[in-house]
Amino acid sequence: MRALTILSLLLAGPVGLAAQAAASLCYHARPKADCGAFLLTNFGGYLMVGKDDWGDSHFREVADWGAMVNVGEKDAVGGSVFASVDRAGLLLGPEVRYRRWLSASAGLDVAVGTPLVSSSGSIASGSITGLVRWSPSPWFAVAARPEALRWTSAVSCTPGACVTATRYHPRMSLGVEIGGIPGVVLTGLGAAASYAVFLLVASSD
C-alpha cells in the first residue's frame, strides 16, 4: 500500500505539470495573464513591390505556422515555419519571432529567418527573410515581408557562354494575414489552388 502511495505521488508531479502546460496553451492568442503560450496558424496574401528576375506576376501567398511563449506581461518569443509561393517559386524555412503586446488583443511581431527549401535552383543558401506584422486582433493583421535573397543570375553573355554571379537581391512584399481557424482553412484552400495552377501549367507545356 505504501509503495502504491509513493508511486502515485511520483506520477502526480509530471501529470500535474503537463496538465498545467496544456491548460495555458491557447489557440486564441492573448498575453500572459490569460495564456502561457499560443499557437500561430496564419495565411496571407501579398503583393510584391518592384521587379526581379522571375517575371511580372506580383501576387504572393504565405502560410506561417508556429508557436510562441509569453515570457513577460508584454513580451512573447517563439518560432514558426513559413511556406511561400510567388514568382520565385516555393520557399520553405524557419523564422524566429518576437511579439510585443500592445493590448489584450493587439500585437506587433517581428521575425527573421532563412529559406531552407527552394523550388528555384537559382536561390542560394544564406538568403534572409523578415517580417514586420501589426495585428489589431488575433485573426487579422497587416504585414510587410522584407527579404534579401541570394540568387544566381547572368552578369554578361557572349555568343558562346554567360558569366553568372550570386548576389543578394532585396525585395519587399506587402499584404494582409488571417489567423486562427480561418487561417487553417485558407491555408488548405491556398495549397489546393496552388496545386491546381501547377497542374494546369504543367499540362499546357
N, C-alpha and C positions, 0 to 999 in steps of 0.2 A: 504493500500500500504506500509506504514511504517512497519507494522507487518511482511509482506512478506519479506521486505528487511532485517530486523533483523534476521528472520528465515533462510534466505539464507546465511547470514554471519555466523550464528552459525553452519550450516551444512558444510560450506566451509572448516572450520578448520579440523575436523576429516576426511573428504573426501580427503583433500589435503595431510594429513599425511599418510593416507592409501595408496594413490597413490604413494607417495614418497617411502614408505617402499616396495611396490610391485616393483617399478622400480629398487630399489637397490638390490633385491633378484636375485641371479644368479644361473643358472643351470650349468654354466661353471665356476668353482671356480677360483677366482682371488683376489689379495689383495685389500685393502680398497680404493685405488684410483679408482677402477672400480666396486667394489662390496661392499655393506654394509653387506650382508650376502649371504651364499651359501648353497646349498643342497649337501648331500652325498648320492650316490647310488652305493656302492661298492660291488663287488663279488670277492672272492679269492679262489684259490686252494692252499693247503698247504701239506707239508709232515711233519709228526710227527717225532721228534727226540727222540730216546730211546724207552724203553719198559714200559708198565704198565699192569694193571690187566685185560685189555679188549682184549687181543689178539695181533695179528701181522699185522693187517691192518693199514697202515701208512698214508693213504690219508685222507684229511680233506677238507671240503668246508665251507666257511663262507660268509654270506651276512651281510652287515653292512650299515644301512641306518640312516641318521640323518641330522642335520643342524648345521652350525657354523656362528658366528658373528665376523666380523673383528673389534677388539677393538683398533687397532692401525695400523700403516703402515706395521708392520712386524708380528703382533700377531693376532690370532683368537682363540676363545674359543667356545665350544658348547657341544653337546651330540649326542649319537647315540644309536640305539638298534641293537644288533648283534644276529644272529641265526647261530649256528654252528652244523654241523653234522659230527661225526667222530666215532671212535671205542668206545667212551664213551657214544654214543647216541646223542640225541638232547639237546643242551644247548641254552637258550634264556635269554637275560638280557640287562641292560643298561650299557653304559660307558660314562664317562666324558672325553672330548678331549681338547687338546691344539695343535695348529699348529703354527709353526714358518715359515714364508715365506722366502725362500732363494732367490727367484727371482720372476718375474711376473707370472711364471707358476709352479715353483718347490717349494716343501714344505716338512717339517719334522713334522710328527704327533706323539704324544704320548697320550696314553689313559689308563685308569684304570676303571674296573667295576666289576660286580659280576653277575653270573647267577642266575636268579630268578625261572627259569623253567628248569627241567632236566627230561629226559625220563628214566634215570637210578636212581633207588631208593637208590643206594649206595652213591650218591653225596650229601653232607650235605650243609646247608646254611653256609655262611661265606667264600665260595670259592672266589678266587681273579683271575681276568683276566687282561691281559695287552696287549698293542700294541705299537710297535715302527715301524713307516712306513715312507719310503722315496719315494716321488713321483716326478719324473722329469717333469711330465705333468699331467693335470687333469684326464686323463683316464688310466694311468698306474702307478703302484707302486710295490716296493718290500717291504716285511714286515716280522716282527717276532712277534709271539704271545707267550710271556711267561705267565705261569699260575701256580697257587698254588691251586689245587683242594682238597677239604676236602671230602674224601670218606671213607666208612666203609669197611674194609677187615678183613679176618681171620688172627689172630696172631698165634694161635696154635689150633690143633684139637686132640681130643681123639675119640675113637670109639663111644662115646655117644653124644658128642657136640663139638662145636668150640667156642673159645674165639675170639671175634671181637674187633676192636679198630677203632675209627675215627681219622684220622690224615691228615695233609697237605701232598700232594704229588706233587712236582714240575714237570712240563713238558714244552716242547718247540716245537713250530711248525714254519717252515719257508716256505714262499711262495710268490706268486705274486697276485696282485689285479687289477681288471679292474673297472674303474669308469664311471660316466656319463650314457648316454643312453646304451652303451654296457653293463654296469653293471646291468642295469634294465633287459635287455634281458637275460643275463647269470644267473641272479637270478631266473628268471622264468624257464629257461631250467634246472638249477640245482635242483630246487624244484621238477620239473616233473620227472627228472631222479632218485632222491632220493625216491620219492613215488613209482616209478616203481620197484626199487630194493626192497623196503619194501614189496610190494605185491608179488614179486617173492619169497622172503624168507619166507613170511607167508604161501604161497601156498605149499611150499616144506616141511613145518613142519608137 
